[in-house]
Every structure is written in structure tokens, then in C-alpha cells.
Amino acid sequence: MISVVCPFYNESSIIEAAIGRMLNVLETIPEDWELIVVNDGSLDNSWDLARSFSHPRLKVAGYPVNRGRGFALQHGMVLANGDVIVTTEIDCSWGDDIVHRIVETLRSDSAVDMVIASPNLAGGGYYNVPRKRVLVSKIGNMLLRLTLNASLTMYTGMTRGYRREMILSLPLDEPEKEFHLEVARKALAFNWNIVEVPAKLVWRDSLLMASRSEKRKSSSNVKKLIRTHLLFSVIAAPAKYIFPISATSAIIATIFLTISVTNFLMGSPSAFYLLTSLLIYVFSLLVMIAAILTHQNISIQTELWRVRMELRKGEKRPVNDEVSLRK
């Protein structure tokens, strides 16, 4: 069975058309499926509009206070019955065929644990998306590739597919949009087999908005996203840039030491160069120690995640008391 999970927040202008379109798209899946839409504490009437739908394969869940996309996704996953869980935008902005292609990728190779839709691959792209958002996404993912794993091109997107037992056993803590980064980081730490598929990200506001609706406003705080993603890239794998800093400092110190020795042999002043080289060597040593300690810390952290993951396996995860469900 395929479970498709879509969170939403303040989407009254498109929610009816979006759910209708998603249901029509999923009707073409040959396997059994279900659509789970999760209201993340919307302040408008999108919750009521979503609950007005009557469809045997639709589940509408929600809670009264906004908790963040990560929180909403985890609630939807807990409600899922499928052995494959796909998370994506409710407005089909990643393409009408993206769920099919993600499922096909997982079904065609049992060794694949996770599939990520990426507009940064050949054959993908961004269409009708504000240039500022595209720039932030590309730069953010480039930095994350440098610090985490260069083989992945998309760390920040929500459109992904998981094997149910894998994602529900992963120890997750992030309630907001950093959830996507956390999943990718921990999946890499546990050596998941992650595959990407090209996708075209298209904003469809004009096609889905109800008549006389106000223009949709993005729920993303771009400044906050930049700040949190930069912080994540710095913290996630510090050894990757601390070791090069230490090595570069050692090379510079050696250059100053060489100049000092050369000047001494030639009878020129050398004390300044010698002192400078010693200070830089000390700095390099301290940075190297910091790199070793952070590497050990990450190893310990990964082992703690592993313990939490083992404890979660087979555990029936309860739905939060605030969730109300309509099938």
C-alpha cells in the first residue's frame, strides 16, 4: 500500500482544488493507496474545507496550534498504513507523476531505502518560482553537499519516499522545516541507500486558487531558513572543514619556519618569523584537537541515535491527543 502524506497551513485559497487534483492523480496508481492531509494548526478555514471532502481513501488529520512542518509530517506518518510513505506538497507542485516515479524507484530495487525528488538534477528544474527562493535553495544545498555528502543534490525538499519501517524507526526531533535536513543527516549516518530522481518544481497558484481569493503567502521565513540551514551545515560535519583549517595553518607555519631558518643562516633577523611560526603551529594543534573531539562527539551521537532507533523498532507510536481524524 502507498501512503501519501501532505501537510498544509493556511491554504484556504487552494486546498479544495489541491486535494481534488491530488486524489485524481493518485487514482492512476495501480496499487492500493491512501492520501493523508494534515492541518498544521491553520488560522483560516482550510481545515473545514479539507474536512468537507468525502473520499474512502482520504484521511484528514489536524490539531489546533501550529507546530511546524516536521511535526505535521511525523503525525501523518504515524497514521499511515502503507509500507511505502511518500511526503509531498499538497498542490502537486512537484509534478503529477512524482509520486508514481518515487514509488516505482522504491519498488524496482528493494535495496533502496529513501528516494528524494531533486530539481537540481539533469531533467529537473524550477519553474514559476521566485528567483530569490531558487537562489537560496541552490546555495543552501550546495553548502550542505560540501559538509554532508556531495552525492546528494537536494537536502531541503519535502518530496520524498521512504520505506515505512525505516522512517518510523529513525529518531527524529526537529518539528519545523529543518526536519528534512535532520532526516537526510541521520539517514546518511546509518548508511541508508538514498536515490534521487529529477523533478520539476512548479508553483501552481494561478491554477488552483479559488475565485476572489487573496494571493497565497509563503509560510517560509527566508531569513530564518538561511540562518538555520547555515547553522546546520556548520554543526552537521565540522571535521570536514576543521581538518583543512588545521592542515592549512600547519603549512603556513612551516613557511614561516622555513623563512626563519633561511634568515638565520644568512645572518638576517629571524626571531619574528620563528615566533610567528610557533604561534601558528600552536593554533594548528588546537584546531586539530578540536577536530578530533568533534569527530568523536559525532560518533557518540550516532551511537545514541542507533540506540534510540533500536528502541523505536516495533514500538507502536501513539498519535498525539490533539489530533482529530476523519476518514
C-alpha positions as CSV (number, residue, x, y, z in Angstrom):
1,M,0.0,0.0,0.0
2,I,1.1,3.6,-0.7
3,S,0.5,6.3,1.8
4,V,0.9,9.9,0.6
5,V,1.3,12.5,3.4
6,C,0.7,16.2,2.7
7,P,0.8,18.9,5.4
8,F,-0.9,22.2,4.9
9,Y,-1.1,25.6,6.7
10,N,-3.4,28.5,5.9
11,E,-4.2,27.1,2.4
12,S,-7.9,28.1,2.1
13,S,-7.4,29.6,-1.3
14,I,-6.2,26.4,-2.9
15,I,-7.0,23.5,-0.5
16,E,-10.2,22.3,-2.3
17,A,-8.7,22.3,-5.8
18,A,-5.4,20.9,-4.5
19,I,-6.9,17.9,-2.7
20,G,-9.2,17.2,-5.7
21,R,-6.2,17.3,-8.0
22,M,-4.1,15.0,-5.8
23,L,-6.9,12.5,-5.5
24,N,-7.3,12.4,-9.3
25,V,-3.5,11.9,-9.7
26,L,-3.4,9.1,-7.2
27,E,-6.4,7.3,-8.8
28,T,-4.0,6.3,-11.6
29,I,-1.7,4.3,-9.2
30,P,-2.3,0.6,-9.8
31,E,-1.6,-0.3,-6.2
32,D,-3.7,0.4,-3.1
33,W,-3.2,3.9,-1.7
34,E,-4.3,6.4,0.8
35,L,-4.0,10.2,1.0
36,I,-3.4,11.8,4.4
37,V,-3.6,15.5,4.7
38,V,-2.5,17.1,7.9
39,N,-3.7,20.6,9.1
40,D,-0.8,22.2,10.9
41,G,-2.9,24.5,13.0
42,S,-4.2,26.7,10.2
43,L,-5.7,30.0,11.3
44,D,-8.1,30.3,8.3
45,N,-10.9,27.9,7.3
46,S,-8.7,25.5,5.3
47,W,-9.2,22.8,8.0
48,D,-13.0,23.0,7.5
49,L,-12.7,23.0,3.7
50,A,-10.4,19.9,3.8
51,R,-12.9,18.0,6.1
52,S,-15.7,18.7,3.7
53,F,-14.2,16.1,1.3
54,S,-15.7,12.7,1.3
55,H,-13.5,10.0,-0.2
56,P,-12.9,6.5,1.0
57,R,-9.1,6.8,0.7
58,L,-8.7,10.3,2.2
59,K,-7.7,10.9,5.8
60,V,-7.9,14.4,7.2
61,A,-6.0,15.0,10.4
62,G,-5.1,18.1,12.3
63,Y,-4.5,19.9,15.6
64,P,-5.4,23.5,16.7
65,V,-2.0,25.0,17.2
66,N,0.7,25.5,14.5
67,R,3.6,23.1,15.4
68,G,5.7,23.1,12.3
69,R,6.1,21.1,9.1
70,G,8.2,18.4,10.7
71,F,5.6,17.8,13.4
72,A,2.9,17.6,10.8
73,L,4.8,15.1,8.7
74,Q,5.5,12.9,11.6
75,H,1.8,12.8,12.6
76,G,0.8,11.9,9.1
77,M,3.4,9.1,9.0
78,V,2.1,7.7,12.3
79,L,-1.4,7.5,10.7
80,A,0.0,5.8,7.5
81,N,-0.9,2.2,6.8
82,G,1.3,1.9,3.7
83,D,4.6,0.0,3.5
84,V,5.8,3.0,1.4
85,I,5.3,6.6,2.6
86,V,5.6,9.5,0.2
87,T,5.6,13.1,1.5
88,T,5.0,15.9,-0.9
89,E,3.3,19.3,-1.3
90,I,-0.5,19.3,-1.4
91,D,-0.6,21.4,-4.5
92,C,1.2,18.9,-6.8
93,S,3.9,21.4,-7.4
94,W,6.5,18.7,-7.9
95,G,4.6,17.2,-10.8
96,D,1.6,15.0,-11.3
97,D,3.8,12.0,-11.9
98,I,6.3,12.4,-9.0
99,V,4.5,10.0,-6.6
100,H,4.4,7.4,-9.3
101,R,8.1,7.8,-10.1
102,I,9.2,7.7,-6.4
103,V,7.1,4.5,-5.8
104,E,8.4,2.9,-9.0
105,T,12.0,3.6,-7.8
106,L,11.4,2.0,-4.4
107,R,9.5,-1.0,-5.9
108,S,12.1,-1.6,-8.6
109,D,15.0,-2.0,-6.1
110,S,14.5,-3.5,-2.7
111,A,17.9,-2.1,-1.6
112,V,16.7,1.5,-1.9
113,D,15.6,2.9,1.5
114,M,14.8,6.5,0.5
115,V,14.1,8.5,-2.7
116,I,14.5,12.2,-3.0
117,A,12.9,14.4,-5.7
118,S,15.5,16.9,-6.9
119,P,15.1,19.9,-9.2
120,N,18.9,20.2,-9.2
121,L,19.4,17.0,-11.3
122,A,19.6,17.0,-15.1
123,G,16.0,16.8,-16.3
124,G,14.7,18.8,-13.3
125,G,14.4,22.5,-12.6
126,Y,12.5,25.4,-11.1
127,Y,9.5,27.0,-12.9
128,N,7.5,30.0,-11.8
129,V,9.4,30.0,-8.5
130,P,10.7,33.4,-7.3
131,R,14.4,33.9,-8.1
132,K,15.2,34.7,-4.5
133,R,13.8,31.3,-3.4
134,V,15.6,29.5,-6.1
135,L,18.9,31.2,-5.2
136,V,18.5,30.4,-1.5
137,S,17.7,26.7,-2.3
138,K,20.6,26.2,-4.6
139,I,23.2,27.9,-2.4
140,G,21.9,26.1,0.7
141,N,22.0,22.7,-0.9
142,M,25.5,23.5,-2.3
143,L,26.8,24.2,1.2
144,L,25.1,21.1,2.6
145,R,26.7,19.0,-0.1
146,L,30.1,20.3,0.9
147,T,29.6,19.5,4.6
148,L,27.5,16.3,4.4
149,N,27.6,14.3,1.2
150,A,28.4,15.5,-2.3
151,S,26.4,12.7,-3.9
152,L,23.1,14.2,-3.0
153,T,21.8,17.4,-4.7
154,M,18.7,18.1,-2.7
155,Y,18.6,18.2,1.1
156,T,15.9,20.7,1.7
157,G,12.9,19.4,-0.3
158,M,9.9,17.8,1.2
159,T,9.0,15.5,-1.7
160,R,10.5,12.1,-0.7
161,G,9.7,8.5,-0.5
162,Y,10.5,6.1,2.4
163,R,10.1,2.6,3.4
164,R,7.7,2.8,6.3
165,E,9.7,0.7,8.8
166,M,12.8,2.7,8.1
167,I,11.4,6.2,8.6
168,L,9.3,5.4,11.6
169,S,12.3,3.8,13.4
170,L,14.5,6.9,12.8
171,P,14.9,9.0,15.9
172,L,13.6,12.4,14.8
173,D,13.4,15.6,16.9
174,E,13.0,18.6,14.6
175,P,9.4,20.0,14.4
176,E,10.0,22.6,11.7
177,K,11.5,22.7,8.2
178,E,14.9,21.6,9.5
179,F,13.1,18.2,9.7
180,H,14.2,17.5,6.1
181,L,17.9,18.2,7.0
182,E,17.7,16.0,10.1
183,V,16.2,13.1,8.2
184,A,18.9,13.3,5.5
185,R,21.7,13.6,8.0
186,K,20.6,10.7,10.1
187,A,19.9,8.5,7.0
188,L,23.4,9.2,5.8
189,A,24.8,8.4,9.3
190,F,23.0,5.0,9.2
191,N,24.2,4.3,5.6
192,W,20.8,4.3,4.0
193,N,20.7,3.7,0.3
194,I,19.4,7.0,-1.0
195,V,18.4,7.6,-4.6
196,E,17.4,10.9,-6.2
197,V,15.0,11.3,-9.1
198,P,14.8,14.5,-11.3
199,A,11.8,16.7,-10.6
200,K,10.4,19.9,-11.9
201,L,9.2,22.2,-9.2
202,V,6.4,24.4,-10.5
203,W,4.4,26.9,-8.4
204,R,0.7,26.4,-9.5
205,D,-1.0,29.3,-7.5
206,S,-3.0,30.6,-10.5
207,L,-4.3,27.2,-11.5
208,L,-5.5,26.1,-8.0
209,M,-6.7,29.4,-6.3
210,A,-10.4,29.7,-5.7
211,S,-12.1,32.7,-7.4
212,R,-11.7,36.0,-5.5
213,S,-9.1,34.5,-3.1
214,E,-6.2,36.6,-1.9
215,K,-2.8,35.8,-3.2
216,R,-1.1,33.0,-1.4
217,K,1.6,33.9,1.1
218,S,4.6,31.6,1.6
219,S,4.8,30.2,5.1
220,S,8.6,30.2,4.8
221,N,10.7,32.8,6.5
222,V,13.6,33.1,4.1
223,K,15.9,34.9,6.6
224,K,15.2,32.2,9.2
225,L,15.8,29.4,6.6
226,I,19.2,30.9,5.6
227,R,20.2,31.2,9.3
228,T,19.1,27.8,10.4
229,H,20.4,26.0,7.3
230,L,23.8,27.7,7.6
231,L,24.0,26.7,11.3
232,F,23.0,23.2,10.4
233,S,25.7,22.9,7.7
234,V,28.3,24.2,10.2
235,I,27.3,21.8,13.0
236,A,26.5,18.7,11.0
237,A,30.0,17.8,9.9
238,P,32.6,20.1,11.5
239,A,35.5,17.8,10.9
240,K,35.2,18.4,7.1
241,Y,36.3,22.0,7.4
242,I,38.2,21.9,10.7
243,F,40.8,19.4,9.5
244,P,41.5,21.5,6.3
245,I,41.9,24.6,8.5
246,S,44.4,22.8,10.7
247,A,46.3,21.5,7.7
248,T,46.4,24.9,6.1
249,S,47.6,26.5,9.3
250,A,50.4,23.9,9.6
251,I,51.5,24.7,6.0
252,I,51.6,28.4,6.7
253,A,53.5,27.8,10.0
254,T,56.1,25.7,8.0
255,I,56.5,28.5,5.5
256,F,57.3,31.0,8.3
257,L,59.6,28.5,9.9
258,T,61.5,28.0,6.6
259,I,61.9,31.8,6.2
260,S,63.1,32.0,9.8
261,V,65.8,29.3,9.3
262,T,66.9,30.8,6.0
263,N,67.2,34.3,7.5
264,F,69.2,32.9,10.5
265,L,71.6,31.1,8.1
266,M,72.0,34.3,6.1
267,G,72.5,36.5,9.2
268,S,69.2,38.3,8.8
269,P,66.6,38.9,11.5
270,S,64.7,35.7,12.1
271,A,63.1,35.9,15.6
272,F,59.8,37.4,14.3
273,Y,59.3,34.6,11.7
274,L,60.2,31.9,14.3
275,L,57.8,33.3,16.9
276,T,55.0,33.6,14.2
277,S,55.6,30.0,13.1
278,L,55.4,28.7,16.6
279,L,52.2,30.6,17.3
280,I,50.6,29.3,14.1
281,Y,51.7,25.7,15.0
282,V,50.0,26.0,18.3
283,F,46.9,27.3,16.6
284,S,47.0,24.4,14.2
285,L,47.4,21.9,17.0
286,L,44.5,23.3,18.9
287,V,42.3,23.2,15.8
288,M,43.4,19.6,15.2
289,I,42.4,18.6,18.7
290,A,39.0,20.3,18.3
291,A,38.6,18.3,15.0
292,I,39.3,15.1,16.7
293,L,37.0,15.8,19.6
294,T,34.1,16.8,17.3
295,H,34.7,13.7,15.3
296,Q,34.5,11.6,18.4
297,N,31.4,13.5,19.5
298,I,29.6,12.8,16.2
299,S,30.5,9.1,16.6
300,I,29.0,9.0,20.1
301,Q,26.0,10.9,18.8
302,T,25.4,8.4,16.0
303,E,25.6,5.6,18.5
304,L,23.0,7.3,20.7
305,W,20.8,7.6,17.6
306,R,21.3,3.9,16.9
307,V,20.2,3.0,20.5
308,R,17.1,5.2,20.1
309,M,16.4,3.6,16.7
310,E,16.6,0.1,18.1
311,L,14.2,1.1,20.9
312,R,11.7,2.5,18.5
313,K,11.6,-0.6,16.2
314,G,8.4,-2.5,16.7
315,E,7.1,0.3,19.1
316,K,3.6,1.4,18.3
317,R,3.8,5.1,18.1
318,P,0.8,6.9,19.6
319,V,-1.0,9.7,17.8
320,N,-0.9,13.0,19.8
321,D,-4.0,13.6,21.9
322,E,-4.6,16.9,20.0
323,V,-5.1,15.1,16.7
324,S,-8.6,14.6,15.4
325,L,-9.1,12.3,12.5
326,R,-11.8,12.0,9.8
327,K,-11.6,9.1,7.4
